[in-house]
Amino acid sequence: MPIDGARAGAFIVVGYLPLALVGTVVFGYSVGNGTIGPVLSTAVLLTGIAYPAVFGALGGATATLLDNE
């Protein structure tokens, strides 16, 4: 069923979330009194949760549909 594929595909959030957290810290840079880098909340919500969940679910559902044909 496509719903099973969607659940399996959305499970990739488990891998992306820690990488998004580490990436926000690693890619920050400070010069003098200023700093530049990704915003923690945006990085975690978009790159760690939203994109992997949505596109993983779509990919999983599509793979399940194509596999059943």
N, C-alpha and C positions, 0 to 999 in steps of 0.2 A: 504494500500500500504506500502511496506517496507520503502519507503522514509519518510513517516510520522512517522513511528516507529524510524527511524534513527534520525530524528529531535528531537523527544521527548526524546530519549535516550541521545543525545548529550547535552540536556538542563541541565544535572546534573553538568555541568561545573559551573553553578551559585552557587551551594552548595560547590563544591570542591575548588574553587578559594579563597574564604575568609579563609578557613581552611588552605590552603597552605601558605597564607600570614602570618597568625597568627603562624603557626607551625615553620616557619623560624625564627621568633623572639623568641618564647618560647624555642626552642631546641638549641639556641645558648648558649655558655658557655665561660666564660673568666677566665683565670688563669694568674695572674701577668700581663705581657705585651702582652700575646697571647690570641687569641680567636679561638674557634672552633665552627662550626655549618654549616648548609646548606647554599649554595650560593643562594642568593635571586633570581637571574634571572633563574637559573636552576630549583629551586624549583617551581617557579611560572609557568614556561613554561612546565615542564614535569608533575609535580604532580597536578598542578592547572588547566591546559588547555589541554595539549596533550593527556595524558592517559584517563582522563574522557571523552573527546570528542570522541576519537577513540573507546574505549571500550563501552561507553554508546551508541554510534551510532550502533555499531555491535550488542549489546544486544537488543536494541530497534527494529532493523530491523529483527533480528532472532525471537524475540517474536511476531512480526507482521506476519511474514511468518508462524510460527507454529500455530498461532491463526486462520489464514484463512483456514487452512486445515481441 
